[in-house]
Amino acid sequence: KIDKTINPIIKELINKEFITETAFDLNRYNDLLNDILNEYDYIQVIICVKYVLRKWNENKKLDEDGLPIRNQFSYFKTSLENNLKKMTTDIDLDWLDL
């Protein structure tokens, strides 16, 4: 069973079959998400998690070179962090000033 202290996003990762309820590294995902939620807005995190899951499924668990992703946790962590940075970084539009 899922522990009540598990982040709700973890439950969604389980529902979407990205991880299993008995995954050995479930706590790593939980700790990662809790750390990220201390830094980013909940809605932003949800949007990025959904994006990462969609890409994972679209790419059939393969990387950009068509090779199997060997470390799912690292893939998730890196993808999530990169997408959150992109989402929250201000865009410099100085080039528009003529």
C-alpha positions in Angstrom: 0.0 0.0 0.0 1.0 3.6 -0.5 2.2 5.3 2.6 0.2 8.5 3.5 3.5 10.4 3.6 4.0 9.7 -0.1 3.8 12.8 -2.3 0.5 12.9 -4.3 2.5 13.2 -7.5 4.0 9.8 -6.8 0.5 8.3 -6.8 0.1 9.8 -10.3 3.4 8.2 -11.4 2.1 4.9 -10.2 -1.3 5.4 -11.8 0.4 6.2 -15.1 2.6 3.1 -14.7 5.8 5.1 -14.8 6.8 3.4 -11.5 5.3 0.7 -9.4 4.0 0.9 -5.9 6.8 -1.5 -4.9 9.6 0.2 -6.8 12.9 -0.1 -5.0 13.6 3.6 -5.4 10.2 4.9 -4.6 11.7 7.0 -1.8 14.1 8.6 -4.2 11.2 9.8 -6.3 9.4 11.0 -3.2 12.5 12.9 -1.9 13.1 14.4 -5.3 9.6 15.7 -5.7 9.5 17.1 -2.2 12.8 19.0 -2.8 11.5 20.3 -6.1 8.2 21.4 -4.5 10.2 23.5 -2.0 11.7 25.4 -5.0 8.9 25.5 -7.5 5.1 26.1 -7.6 3.0 22.9 -7.4 1.2 23.6 -10.7 4.5 24.1 -12.5 5.7 20.8 -11.2 2.5 19.0 -12.3 2.7 20.5 -15.8 6.3 19.4 -16.1 5.7 15.9 -14.7 2.9 15.4 -17.2 5.1 16.6 -20.0 7.9 14.2 -19.0 5.5 11.3 -18.7 4.0 12.1 -22.2 7.5 12.2 -23.7 8.5 9.0 -22.0 5.5 7.2 -23.5 5.8 8.9 -27.0 9.5 7.9 -27.2 8.7 4.3 -26.0 11.4 4.6 -23.2 14.1 5.4 -25.7 16.6 8.3 -25.6 17.1 10.8 -28.4 19.5 8.3 -30.1 16.9 5.6 -30.0 18.7 3.7 -27.3 16.9 2.3 -24.2 17.0 4.5 -21.2 18.9 2.6 -18.5 18.3 4.8 -15.5 14.7 5.8 -15.3 15.2 7.8 -12.2 18.0 9.9 -13.7 15.9 10.4 -16.8 13.0 11.6 -14.8 15.1 13.9 -12.5 17.0 15.5 -15.3 14.0 16.0 -17.5 11.9 17.4 -14.7 14.7 19.8 -13.6 15.5 21.0 -17.1 11.8 21.6 -18.0 11.2 23.5 -14.7 14.2 25.7 -15.4 12.9 26.4 -19.0 9.4 27.1 -17.7 10.6 29.6 -15.0 13.4 31.4 -16.8 12.8 34.9 -17.9 13.2 35.4 -21.6 15.5 38.2 -22.6 13.8 40.2 -25.3 16.4 42.9 -25.6 16.9 42.0 -29.3 13.4 43.6 -29.9 14.7 47.0 -28.8 15.6 48.8 -32.0 
